[in-house]
C-alpha cells in the first residue's frame, strides 16, 4: 500500500510529539490505530462481498448454461417423438383406444419400433403374486431335528 520505512515513521512520531505534546500523543496514536483498523475491516468486508457476488454470478451463468443444454436435449427428444408420431408407419401401428380407456392391440409394434430406434429393450411390468410367509406345519422332518422348547 504505502511505502513507509522506519525513518519516515520516526519523523512522523517526532513531529507528532512536538505538535501534540507527550500527554495527548498516546491518545492520538490510539485513535489513529482504531481508524486504520476500521478501514482495514471495511475494505476486507467489501472484498468478501464482491467475491461472493462474483461467485454467485458465476453459479448463475453455469446454471443458465445447464438449463439451456437440458432444454435443447428435451426439445430434441420432443422433436424425435413428434417426428415418429407423424410417420406413416407409426400411424399404422398406433393403438386404438377403446371407450373404457384401454388400448387395443398394435402397441407391441410401437414398442418394437422404439426398441429398434433407441436400442433399449422394453421391460414388461412383472406380475407377481404376494408371497405369503410359510406357515408352520404340525409334522415336518425338521421338527425331529430340533428339540421343542
VMD Tcl script that builds the backbone (N, CA, C; Angstrom):
set m [mol new atoms 447]
animate dup $m
set s [atomselect $m all]
$s set {name element resname resid chain x y z} {
  {N N UNK 1 A 0.835 -1.171 0.000}
  {CA C UNK 1 A 0.000 0.000 0.000}
  {C C UNK 1 A 0.887 1.243 0.000}
  {N N UNK 2 A 1.263 1.694 1.150}
  {CA C UNK 2 A 2.183 2.829 1.236}
  {C C UNK 2 A 3.575 2.277 1.455}
  {N N UNK 3 A 4.546 2.964 0.896}
  {CA C UNK 3 A 5.921 2.519 1.072}
  {C C UNK 3 A 6.570 3.410 2.134}
  {N N UNK 4 A 6.225 3.129 3.402}
  {CA C UNK 4 A 6.742 3.931 4.522}
  {C C UNK 4 A 7.763 3.080 5.261}
  {N N UNK 5 A 8.947 3.616 5.385}
  {CA C UNK 5 A 10.003 2.914 6.093}
  {C C UNK 5 A 10.112 3.390 7.536}
  {N N UNK 6 A 11.127 2.866 8.224}
  {CA C UNK 6 A 11.317 3.206 9.630}
  {C C UNK 6 A 11.642 4.686 9.813}
  {N N UNK 7 A 12.452 5.253 8.933}
  {CA C UNK 7 A 12.841 6.660 9.050}
  {C C UNK 7 A 11.631 7.574 8.930}
  {N N UNK 8 A 10.711 7.280 8.006}
  {CA C UNK 8 A 9.509 8.104 7.847}
  {C C UNK 8 A 8.631 8.015 9.102}
  {N N UNK 9 A 8.500 6.807 9.672}
  {CA C UNK 9 A 7.710 6.661 10.897}
  {C C UNK 9 A 8.331 7.432 12.052}
  {N N UNK 10 A 9.639 7.434 12.139}
  {CA C UNK 10 A 10.338 8.168 13.193}
  {C C UNK 10 A 10.109 9.670 13.048}
  {N N UNK 11 A 10.148 10.187 11.839}
  {CA C UNK 11 A 9.907 11.622 11.602}
  {C C UNK 11 A 8.469 11.973 11.962}
  {N N UNK 12 A 7.496 11.123 11.600}
  {CA C UNK 12 A 6.091 11.385 11.940}
  {C C UNK 12 A 5.912 11.383 13.451}
  {N N UNK 13 A 6.545 10.437 14.130}
  {CA C UNK 13 A 6.450 10.375 15.593}
  {C C UNK 13 A 7.033 11.615 16.248}
  {N N UNK 14 A 8.179 12.112 15.808}
  {CA C UNK 14 A 8.809 13.313 16.382}
  {C C UNK 14 A 7.943 14.528 16.129}
  {N N UNK 15 A 7.406 14.684 14.925}
  {CA C UNK 15 A 6.536 15.830 14.625}
  {C C UNK 15 A 5.278 15.761 15.471}
  {N N UNK 16 A 4.710 14.565 15.619}
  {CA C UNK 16 A 3.514 14.395 16.447}
  {C C UNK 16 A 3.800 14.722 17.895}
  {N N UNK 17 A 4.958 14.338 18.395}
  {CA C UNK 17 A 5.337 14.651 19.777}
  {C C UNK 17 A 5.474 16.153 19.966}
  {N N UNK 18 A 6.057 16.829 18.993}
  {CA C UNK 18 A 6.220 18.280 19.094}
  {C C UNK 18 A 4.880 19.004 18.992}
  {N N UNK 19 A 3.987 18.547 18.117}
  {CA C UNK 19 A 2.712 19.238 17.912}
  {C C UNK 19 A 1.723 18.907 19.023}
  {N N UNK 20 A 1.562 17.654 19.382}
  {CA C UNK 20 A 0.545 17.255 20.345}
  {C C UNK 20 A 1.045 17.262 21.788}
  {N N UNK 21 A 2.275 17.058 21.956}
  {CA C UNK 21 A 2.809 17.007 23.313}
  {C C UNK 21 A 2.777 15.587 23.839}
  {N N UNK 22 A 3.510 15.327 24.932}
  {CA C UNK 22 A 3.618 13.974 25.462}
  {C C UNK 22 A 2.320 13.443 26.083}
  {N N UNK 23 A 1.409 14.342 26.493}
  {CA C UNK 23 A 0.179 13.870 27.140}
  {C C UNK 23 A -0.872 13.406 26.129}
  {N N UNK 24 A -1.004 14.098 25.001}
  {CA C UNK 24 A -2.045 13.756 24.030}
  {C C UNK 24 A -1.555 12.807 22.936}
  {N N UNK 25 A -0.283 12.601 22.785}
  {CA C UNK 25 A 0.241 11.750 21.716}
  {C C UNK 25 A -0.230 10.299 21.838}
  {N N UNK 26 A -0.186 9.652 23.021}
  {CA C UNK 26 A -0.679 8.256 23.094}
  {C C UNK 26 A -2.161 8.127 22.718}
  {N N UNK 27 A -2.993 9.075 23.165}
  {CA C UNK 27 A -4.419 9.036 22.841}
  {C C UNK 27 A -4.631 9.222 21.336}
  {N N UNK 28 A -3.880 10.133 20.720}
  {CA C UNK 28 A -3.986 10.373 19.276}
  {C C UNK 28 A -3.515 9.132 18.496}
  {N N UNK 29 A -2.430 8.500 18.945}
  {CA C UNK 29 A -1.929 7.304 18.267}
  {C C UNK 29 A -2.950 6.172 18.361}
  {N N UNK 30 A -3.612 6.032 19.520}
  {CA C UNK 30 A -4.639 5.004 19.695}
  {C C UNK 30 A -5.816 5.276 18.754}
  {N N UNK 31 A -6.250 6.515 18.655}
  {CA C UNK 31 A -7.363 6.878 17.788}
  {C C UNK 31 A -7.020 6.596 16.322}
  {N N UNK 32 A -5.816 6.968 15.909}
  {CA C UNK 32 A -5.392 6.717 14.533}
  {C C UNK 32 A -5.338 5.201 14.275}
  {N N UNK 33 A -4.861 4.451 15.226}
  {CA C UNK 33 A -4.818 2.991 15.085}
  {C C UNK 33 A -6.210 2.393 14.938}
  {N N UNK 34 A -7.181 2.885 15.731}
  {CA C UNK 34 A -8.557 2.402 15.614}
  {C C UNK 34 A -9.144 2.725 14.240}
  {N N UNK 35 A -8.871 3.944 13.731}
  {CA C UNK 35 A -9.374 4.320 12.411}
  {C C UNK 35 A -8.778 3.423 11.321}
  {N N UNK 36 A -7.505 3.158 11.441}
  {CA C UNK 36 A -6.854 2.299 10.447}
  {C C UNK 36 A -7.447 0.878 10.518}
  {N N UNK 37 A -7.692 0.378 11.727}
  {CA C UNK 37 A -8.295 -0.948 11.893}
  {C C UNK 37 A -9.693 -1.019 11.293}
  {N N UNK 38 A -10.513 0.031 11.550}
  {CA C UNK 38 A -11.864 0.065 10.980}
  {C C UNK 38 A -11.810 0.102 9.461}
  {N N UNK 39 A -10.887 0.882 8.936}
  {CA C UNK 39 A -10.755 0.985 7.481}
  {C C UNK 39 A -10.360 -0.358 6.880}
  {N N UNK 40 A -9.403 -1.038 7.521}
  {CA C UNK 40 A -8.984 -2.348 7.009}
  {C C UNK 40 A -10.129 -3.358 7.057}
  {N N UNK 41 A -10.908 -3.355 8.153}
  {CA C UNK 41 A -12.036 -4.277 8.248}
  {C C UNK 41 A -13.093 -3.972 7.191}
  {N N UNK 42 A -13.353 -2.683 6.964}
  {CA C UNK 42 A -14.338 -2.291 5.958}
  {C C UNK 42 A -13.898 -2.746 4.575}
  {N N UNK 43 A -12.630 -2.527 4.260}
  {CA C UNK 43 A -12.119 -2.948 2.954}
  {C C UNK 43 A -12.187 -4.467 2.823}
  {N N UNK 44 A -11.843 -5.199 3.867}
  {CA C UNK 44 A -11.899 -6.664 3.822}
  {C C UNK 44 A -13.344 -7.145 3.631}
  {N N UNK 45 A -14.303 -6.519 4.329}
  {CA C UNK 45 A -15.715 -6.891 4.162}
  {C C UNK 45 A -16.191 -6.622 2.738}
  {N N UNK 46 A -15.776 -5.485 2.189}
  {CA C UNK 46 A -16.170 -5.153 0.819}
  {C C UNK 46 A -15.594 -6.173 -0.159}
  {N N UNK 47 A -14.342 -6.562 0.040}
  {CA C UNK 47 A -13.730 -7.562 -0.832}
  {C C UNK 47 A -14.469 -8.894 -0.731}
  {N N UNK 48 A -14.861 -9.299 0.485}
  {CA C UNK 48 A -15.611 -10.541 0.664}
  {C C UNK 48 A -16.951 -10.484 -0.059}
  {N N UNK 49 A -17.640 -9.354 0.069}
  {CA C UNK 49 A -18.941 -9.216 -0.584}
  {C C UNK 49 A -18.803 -9.242 -2.098}
  {N N UNK 50 A -17.783 -8.586 -2.614}
  {CA C UNK 50 A -17.563 -8.575 -4.056}
  {C C UNK 50 A -17.255 -9.987 -4.546}
  {N N UNK 51 A -16.409 -10.706 -3.819}
  {CA C UNK 51 A -16.083 -12.084 -4.203}
  {C C UNK 51 A -17.321 -12.971 -4.149}
  {N N UNK 52 A -18.167 -12.783 -3.134}
  {CA C UNK 52 A -19.398 -13.577 -3.028}
  {C C UNK 52 A -20.327 -13.282 -4.208}
  {N N UNK 53 A -20.429 -12.010 -4.586}
  {CA C UNK 53 A -21.273 -11.639 -5.723}
  {C C UNK 53 A -20.733 -12.235 -7.019}
  {N N UNK 54 A -19.410 -12.217 -7.188}
  {CA C UNK 54 A -18.810 -12.798 -8.392}
  {C C UNK 54 A -19.041 -14.301 -8.455}
  {N N UNK 55 A -18.907 -14.973 -7.319}
  {CA C UNK 55 A -19.158 -16.412 -7.283}
  {C C UNK 55 A -20.623 -16.718 -7.578}
  {N N UNK 56 A -21.529 -15.906 -7.020}
  {CA C UNK 56 A -22.957 -16.106 -7.270}
  {C C UNK 56 A -23.270 -15.900 -8.752}
  {N N UNK 57 A -22.669 -14.899 -9.358}
  {CA C UNK 57 A -22.889 -14.645 -10.780}
  {C C UNK 57 A -22.344 -15.798 -11.622}
  {N N UNK 58 A -21.192 -16.325 -11.233}
  {CA C UNK 58 A -20.613 -17.463 -11.933}
  {C C UNK 58 A -21.534 -18.673 -11.839}
  {N N UNK 59 A -22.084 -18.914 -10.653}
  {CA C UNK 59 A -23.020 -20.026 -10.474}
  {C C UNK 59 A -24.283 -19.822 -11.303}
  {N N UNK 60 A -24.767 -18.575 -11.371}
  {CA C UNK 60 A -25.955 -18.288 -12.186}
  {C C UNK 60 A -25.676 -18.587 -13.657}
  {N N UNK 61 A -24.486 -18.215 -14.138}
  {CA C UNK 61 A -24.139 -18.477 -15.532}
  {C C UNK 61 A -24.067 -19.985 -15.798}
  {N N UNK 62 A -23.438 -20.725 -14.882}
  {CA C UNK 62 A -23.342 -22.175 -15.056}
  {C C UNK 62 A -24.730 -22.802 -15.043}
  {N N UNK 63 A -25.590 -22.341 -14.144}
  {CA C UNK 63 A -26.957 -22.858 -14.071}
  {C C UNK 63 A -27.708 -22.554 -15.363}
  {N N UNK 64 A -27.523 -21.351 -15.884}
  {CA C UNK 64 A -28.180 -20.971 -17.125}
  {C C UNK 64 A -27.696 -21.841 -18.283}
  {N N UNK 65 A -26.385 -22.099 -18.349}
  {CA C UNK 65 A -25.841 -22.957 -19.397}
  {C C UNK 65 A -26.404 -24.370 -19.297}
  {N N UNK 66 A -26.468 -24.902 -18.071}
  {CA C UNK 66 A -27.010 -26.246 -17.886}
  {C C UNK 66 A -28.494 -26.294 -18.255}
  {N N UNK 67 A -29.217 -25.231 -17.931}
  {CA C UNK 67 A -30.635 -25.174 -18.265}
  {C C UNK 67 A -30.822 -25.163 -19.784}
  {N N UNK 68 A -29.963 -24.403 -20.488}
  {CA C UNK 68 A -30.042 -24.366 -21.950}
  {C C UNK 68 A -29.758 -25.741 -22.534}
  {N N UNK 69 A -28.716 -26.421 -22.015}
  {CA C UNK 69 A -28.390 -27.756 -22.512}
  {C C UNK 69 A -29.547 -28.715 -22.276}
  {N N UNK 70 A -30.144 -28.641 -21.095}
  {CA C UNK 70 A -31.260 -29.518 -20.766}
  {C C UNK 70 A -32.451 -29.237 -21.674}
  {N N UNK 71 A -32.746 -27.960 -21.895}
  {CA C UNK 71 A -33.861 -27.598 -22.773}
  {C C UNK 71 A -33.608 -28.054 -24.204}
  {N N UNK 72 A -32.347 -27.925 -24.672}
  {CA C UNK 72 A -32.018 -28.384 -26.025}
  {C C UNK 72 A -32.228 -29.893 -26.146}
  {N N UNK 73 A -31.769 -30.640 -25.144}
  {CA C UNK 73 A -31.961 -32.087 -25.164}
  {C C UNK 73 A -33.431 -32.461 -25.119}
  {N N UNK 74 A -34.187 -31.753 -24.307}
  {CA C UNK 74 A -35.622 -32.010 -24.203}
  {C C UNK 74 A -36.322 -31.679 -25.513}
  {N N UNK 75 A -35.954 -30.558 -26.130}
  {CA C UNK 75 A -36.555 -30.196 -27.413}
  {C C UNK 75 A -36.207 -31.216 -28.489}
  {N N UNK 76 A -34.965 -31.688 -28.491}
  {CA C UNK 76 A -34.545 -32.694 -29.467}
  {C C UNK 76 A -35.366 -33.977 -29.286}
  {N N UNK 77 A -35.514 -34.412 -28.045}
  {CA C UNK 77 A -36.302 -35.615 -27.773}
  {C C UNK 77 A -37.756 -35.403 -28.177}
  {N N UNK 78 A -38.285 -34.213 -27.891}
  {CA C UNK 78 A -39.673 -33.915 -28.257}
  {C C UNK 78 A -39.848 -33.947 -29.777}
  {N N UNK 79 A -38.881 -33.365 -30.516}
  {CA C UNK 79 A -38.958 -33.374 -31.974}
  {C C UNK 79 A -38.894 -34.809 -32.513}
  {N N UNK 80 A -38.024 -35.641 -31.921}
  {CA C UNK 80 A -37.923 -37.029 -32.367}
  {C C UNK 80 A -39.226 -37.772 -32.128}
  {N N UNK 81 A -39.835 -37.556 -30.970}
  {CA C UNK 81 A -41.103 -38.223 -30.671}
  {C C UNK 81 A -42.188 -37.727 -31.618}
  {N N UNK 82 A -42.229 -36.428 -31.864}
  {CA C UNK 82 A -43.241 -35.891 -32.771}
  {C C UNK 82 A -43.018 -36.382 -34.197}
  {N N UNK 83 A -41.739 -36.455 -34.621}
  {CA C UNK 83 A -41.478 -36.945 -35.975}
  {C C UNK 83 A -41.844 -38.417 -36.086}
  {N N UNK 84 A -41.613 -39.165 -35.041}
  {CA C UNK 84 A -42.003 -40.574 -35.050}
  {C C UNK 84 A -43.522 -40.698 -35.118}
  {N N UNK 85 A -44.220 -39.862 -34.377}
  {CA C UNK 85 A -45.682 -39.929 -34.353}
  {C C UNK 85 A -46.273 -39.531 -35.701}
  {N N UNK 86 A -45.549 -38.727 -36.478}
  {CA C UNK 86 A -46.053 -38.269 -37.769}
  {C C UNK 86 A -45.717 -39.212 -38.919}
  {N N UNK 87 A -44.885 -40.215 -38.690}
  {CA C UNK 87 A -44.521 -41.131 -39.768}
  {C C UNK 87 A -45.693 -42.040 -40.093}
  {N N UNK 88 A -45.822 -42.450 -41.379}
  {CA C UNK 88 A -46.939 -43.339 -41.762}
  {C C UNK 88 A -46.881 -44.674 -41.035}
  {N N UNK 89 A -45.673 -45.173 -40.767}
  {CA C UNK 89 A -45.533 -46.454 -40.074}
  {C C UNK 89 A -46.117 -46.369 -38.662}
  {N N UNK 90 A -45.887 -45.234 -38.011}
  {CA C UNK 90 A -46.397 -45.068 -36.653}
  {C C UNK 90 A -47.917 -44.969 -36.667}
  {N N UNK 91 A -48.454 -44.336 -37.705}
  {CA C UNK 91 A -49.910 -44.215 -37.773}
  {C C UNK 91 A -50.559 -45.571 -37.989}
  {N N UNK 92 A -49.870 -46.461 -38.729}
  {CA C UNK 92 A -50.408 -47.793 -38.955}
  {C C UNK 92 A -50.431 -48.601 -37.660}
  {N N UNK 93 A -49.383 -48.431 -36.862}
  {CA C UNK 93 A -49.251 -49.249 -35.659}
  {C C UNK 93 A -49.772 -48.555 -34.421}
  {N N UNK 94 A -50.316 -47.360 -34.580}
  {CA C UNK 94 A -50.820 -46.633 -33.415}
  {C C UNK 94 A -51.999 -47.384 -32.830}
  {N N UNK 95 A -51.979 -47.673 -31.546}
  {CA C UNK 95 A -53.086 -48.435 -30.940}
  {C C UNK 95 A -54.339 -47.572 -30.857}
  {N N UNK 96 A -55.448 -48.224 -31.054}
  {CA C UNK 96 A -56.728 -47.544 -30.941}
  {C C UNK 96 A -57.224 -47.668 -29.516}
  {N N UNK 97 A -57.688 -46.592 -28.951}
  {CA C UNK 97 A -58.195 -46.617 -27.584}
  {C C UNK 97 A -59.675 -46.957 -27.617}
  {N N UNK 98 A -60.065 -47.825 -26.727}
  {CA C UNK 98 A -61.469 -48.191 -26.624}
  {C C UNK 98 A -62.164 -47.178 -25.712}
  {N N UNK 99 A -63.492 -47.181 -25.703}
  {CA C UNK 99 A -64.218 -46.205 -24.883}
  {C C UNK 99 A -63.895 -46.291 -23.397}
  {N N UNK 100 A -63.500 -47.468 -22.920}
  {CA C UNK 100 A -63.202 -47.577 -21.491}
  {C C UNK 100 A -61.785 -47.114 -21.159}
  {N N UNK 101 A -61.008 -46.671 -22.176}
  {CA C UNK 101 A -59.684 -46.119 -21.926}
  {C C UNK 101 A -58.557 -47.115 -22.074}
  {N N UNK 102 A -58.877 -48.377 -22.372}
  {CA C UNK 102 A -57.822 -49.367 -22.549}
  {C C UNK 102 A -57.318 -49.302 -23.977}
  {N N UNK 103 A -56.106 -49.733 -24.198}
  {CA C UNK 103 A -55.501 -49.689 -25.521}
  {C C UNK 103 A -55.703 -51.027 -26.199}
  {N N UNK 104 A -56.133 -50.955 -27.462}
  {CA C UNK 104 A -56.323 -52.180 -28.228}
  {C C UNK 104 A -54.974 -52.670 -28.726}
  {N N UNK 105 A -54.981 -53.779 -29.470}
  {CA C UNK 105 A -53.734 -54.360 -29.947}
  {C C UNK 105 A -53.048 -53.405 -30.914}
  {N N UNK 106 A -51.769 -53.639 -31.149}
  {CA C UNK 106 A -50.991 -52.781 -32.036}
  {C C UNK 106 A -49.900 -52.066 -31.282}
  {N N UNK 107 A -49.964 -52.045 -29.997}
  {CA C UNK 107 A -48.960 -51.372 -29.188}
  {C C UNK 107 A -47.627 -52.088 -29.196}
  {N N UNK 108 A -47.679 -53.422 -29.427}
  {CA C UNK 108 A -46.434 -54.189 -29.465}
  {C C UNK 108 A -45.550 -53.743 -30.610}
  {N N UNK 109 A -46.135 -53.407 -31.748}
  {CA C UNK 109 A -45.338 -52.957 -32.890}
  {C C UNK 109 A -44.648 -51.633 -32.566}
  {N N UNK 110 A -45.340 -50.749 -31.863}
  {CA C UNK 110 A -44.724 -49.469 -31.474}
  {C C UNK 110 A -43.562 -49.704 -30.530}
  {N N UNK 111 A -43.739 -50.607 -29.602}
  {CA C UNK 111 A -42.673 -50.896 -28.637}
  {C C UNK 111 A -41.467 -51.470 -29.365}
  {N N UNK 112 A -41.723 -52.395 -30.304}
  {CA C UNK 112 A -40.622 -52.990 -31.056}
  {C C UNK 112 A -39.908 -51.944 -31.894}
  {N N UNK 113 A -40.665 -51.032 -32.513}
  {CA C UNK 113 A -40.050 -49.971 -33.315}
  {C C UNK 113 A -39.215 -49.046 -32.430}
  {N N UNK 114 A -39.730 -48.695 -31.256}
  {CA C UNK 114 A -38.987 -47.831 -30.339}
  {C C UNK 114 A -37.732 -48.526 -29.844}
  {N N UNK 115 A -37.818 -49.843 -29.606}
  {CA C UNK 115 A -36.637 -50.596 -29.186}
  {C C UNK 115 A -35.586 -50.587 -30.274}
  {N N UNK 116 A -36.022 -50.719 -31.525}
  {CA C UNK 116 A -35.076 -50.737 -32.641}
  {C C UNK 116 A -34.395 -49.376 -32.803}
  {N N UNK 117 A -35.131 -48.281 -32.595}
  {CA C UNK 117 A -34.558 -46.944 -32.761}
  {C C UNK 117 A -33.625 -46.578 -31.624}
  {N N UNK 118 A -33.991 -46.918 -30.401}
  {CA C UNK 118 A -33.204 -46.491 -29.250}
  {C C UNK 118 A -32.193 -47.514 -28.804}
  {N N UNK 119 A -32.407 -48.774 -29.118}
  {CA C UNK 119 A -31.506 -49.820 -28.659}
  {C C UNK 119 A -31.762 -50.212 -27.213}
  {N N UNK 120 A -32.854 -49.743 -26.652}
  {CA C UNK 120 A -33.197 -50.054 -25.263}
  {C C UNK 120 A -34.405 -50.981 -25.282}
  {N N UNK 121 A -34.266 -52.103 -24.642}
  {CA C UNK 121 A -35.349 -53.079 -24.615}
  {C C UNK 121 A -36.424 -52.629 -23.639}
  {N N UNK 122 A -37.662 -52.889 -24.022}
  {CA C UNK 122 A -38.800 -52.539 -23.169}
  {C C UNK 122 A -39.018 -53.667 -22.170}
  {N N UNK 123 A -39.110 -53.333 -20.937}
  {CA C UNK 123 A -39.334 -54.333 -19.897}
  {C C UNK 123 A -40.804 -54.324 -19.518}
  {N N UNK 124 A -41.412 -55.477 -19.602}
  {CA C UNK 124 A -42.806 -55.605 -19.185}
  {C C UNK 124 A -42.867 -55.555 -17.672}
  {N N UNK 125 A -43.890 -54.942 -17.122}
  {CA C UNK 125 A -44.001 -54.938 -15.673}
  {C C UNK 125 A -44.206 -56.359 -15.154}
  {N N UNK 126 A -43.540 -56.672 -14.114}
  {CA C UNK 126 A -43.630 -58.014 -13.538}
  {C C UNK 126 A -44.956 -58.163 -12.818}
  {N N UNK 127 A -45.576 -59.303 -13.072}
  {CA C UNK 127 A -46.836 -59.580 -12.386}
  {C C UNK 127 A -46.550 -60.646 -11.339}
  {N N UNK 128 A -46.418 -60.229 -10.113}
  {CA C UNK 128 A -46.099 -61.141 -9.025}
  {C C UNK 128 A -47.289 -61.242 -8.095}
  {N N UNK 129 A -47.452 -62.433 -7.611}
  {CA C UNK 129 A -48.442 -62.610 -6.572}
  {C C UNK 129 A -47.757 -62.358 -5.246}
  {N N UNK 130 A -48.456 -61.805 -4.284}
  {CA C UNK 130 A -47.818 -61.578 -2.987}
  {C C UNK 130 A -47.371 -62.901 -2.387}
  {N N UNK 131 A -46.197 -62.891 -1.835}
  {CA C UNK 131 A -45.646 -64.103 -1.236}
  {C C UNK 131 A -46.035 -64.115 0.230}
  {N N UNK 132 A -46.731 -65.176 0.609}
  {CA C UNK 132 A -47.167 -65.305 1.993}
  {C C UNK 132 A -46.057 -65.991 2.786}
  {N N UNK 133 A -45.883 -65.610 4.035}
  {CA C UNK 133 A -44.860 -66.273 4.842}
  {C C UNK 133 A -45.235 -67.737 5.050}
  {N N UNK 134 A -44.254 -68.613 5.152}
  {CA C UNK 134 A -44.564 -70.036 5.332}
  {C C UNK 134 A -45.275 -70.268 6.661}
  {N N UNK 135 A -46.232 -71.150 6.611}
  {CA C UNK 135 A -46.980 -71.476 7.830}
  {C C UNK 135 A -46.363 -72.712 8.450}
  {N N UNK 136 A -46.230 -72.740 9.746}
  {CA C UNK 136 A -45.643 -73.932 10.371}
  {C C UNK 136 A -46.616 -75.102 10.265}
  {N N UNK 137 A -46.109 -76.230 9.905}
  {CA C UNK 137 A -46.952 -77.420 9.817}
  {C C UNK 137 A -46.687 -78.300 11.044}
  {N N UNK 138 A -47.627 -79.131 11.316}
  {CA C UNK 138 A -47.509 -79.937 12.531}
  {C C UNK 138 A -46.514 -81.076 12.379}
  {N N UNK 139 A -46.378 -81.634 11.179}
  {CA C UNK 139 A -45.467 -82.764 11.044}
  {C C UNK 139 A -44.500 -82.503 9.895}
  {N N UNK 140 A -43.320 -82.103 10.244}
  {CA C UNK 140 A -42.284 -81.946 9.234}
  {C C UNK 140 A -41.064 -82.705 9.687}
  {N N UNK 141 A -40.179 -82.932 8.743}
  {CA C UNK 141 A -38.963 -83.678 9.067}
  {C C UNK 141 A -38.038 -82.836 9.938}
  {N N UNK 142 A -38.138 -81.531 9.848}
  {CA C UNK 142 A -37.260 -80.663 10.622}
  {C C UNK 142 A -37.625 -80.649 12.097}
  {N N UNK 143 A -38.883 -80.942 12.418}
  {CA C UNK 143 A -39.291 -80.920 13.823}
  {C C UNK 143 A -38.529 -81.965 14.624}
  {N N UNK 144 A -38.164 -83.043 13.983}
  {CA C UNK 144 A -37.469 -84.108 14.694}
  {C C UNK 144 A -36.044 -83.722 15.031}
  {N N UNK 145 A -35.464 -82.826 14.210}
  {CA C UNK 145 A -34.069 -82.423 14.418}
  {C C UNK 145 A -33.930 -81.439 15.567}
  {N N UNK 146 A -34.949 -80.665 15.853}
  {CA C UNK 146 A -34.848 -79.630 16.866}
  {C C UNK 146 A -35.701 -79.989 18.070}
  {N N UNK 147 A -35.154 -79.824 19.235}
  {CA C UNK 147 A -35.983 -80.116 20.418}
  {C C UNK 147 A -37.011 -79.017 20.605}
  {N N UNK 148 A -38.151 -79.375 21.128}
  {CA C UNK 148 A -39.187 -78.386 21.366}
  {C C UNK 148 A -38.868 -77.611 22.635}
  {N N UNK 149 A -39.315 -76.397 22.689}
  {CA C UNK 149 A -38.983 -75.527 23.823}
  {C C UNK 149 A -40.102 -75.423 24.798}
}
mol reanalyze $m
mol bondsrecalc $m
mol representation Tube
mol addrep $m
